[in-house]
Each structure stands twice: as structure tokens, then as C-alpha cells.
Amino acid sequence: MSFCNKCGNEILDNASFCNKCGATLNQTAQETPQPQQPQYQQTQQQYQAPQQQPYQQQPNYNYQNQQNFYAPPKINTTGYLIWSILTLILCCWPLGIVGIVFVNKAKSCMSEEEAKKTLKNAMLFNIIGDAVGFVVILIYIIVAISNS
């Protein structure tokens, strides 16, 4: 019994070519060559599993870059919120609601500059709402006086 020189397949002694790979054979084929290992076996032998830490050990995290994480700035929005609520109740409720929305949006801003711009928008809507409410009350008083 002999083996193919190229693929290591077992062949008959009097064969002139390999049945598996089709290589032509010399009359003096090696009797017992080492068959090639498949690729997956070679890579499996080279692979080393990573060492796992025991369950009780905590992983070692690197906290050197901790200063890069910033908390949102603390901006006092209480005055704007009270103003928006008073605009909602006493003057013009649609613009008061918009003012409250902008005040709440300013609380969740990540930068102080963005929060100040949002509070400016809340202030603008509160001023417009107060002016509209004042004009409506003034017209109501004029109409009430003229009808009496």
C-alpha cells in the first residue's frame, strides 16, 4: 500500500495517478508519508484560550480619563419657571406653556451657553405673553367702561 506525494491519499501500488488529486505518480511512491493535517487542526493547536479571571475578582478599570466626563451645569431656572407659570395663569396660557417648555429644556442642556440661549427664548415668550395679556386686559377694561 502506498500514498500520494501531493495529498497523502492512500493509493494502489500499481496506480499511475492519484484518484483524489489527479497527480501523476512515479513508480517509486513513498510507502508511508505523513498525511497533511487539515488547516483547522493546525490553527487549533496554535490558538491559546485567554485566561479568565475568577468570578470573585473585579476587573481593573483604568480611571485616568475620568476628568473628561462633565456633569451638566447647574443653572438656576426657578425665576424663569415662576414667571412662566404666572404668564400661563394670568396672561396668555399658550405662551406660558411654551415658556415652561423652554425652562425645562434649559435644565437638561449640557453646556451653560446652550442653557442661557434656551432661557433667553423662555424670557422672550414670557415677555410676549405678558404684553399680549396686558393688551387684552386693557381692551377689556376699555370695552367695559364704554358699555356702562
PyMOL commands that set and color helices and strands:
alter all, ss='L'
color gray80, all
select helices_A, chain A and resi 39-46+66-68+78-91+93-107+112-147
alter helices_A, ss='H'
color red, helices_A
select strands_A, chain A and resi 2-3+10-11
alter strands_A, ss='S'
color yellow, strands_A
deselect
rebuild
show_as cartoon
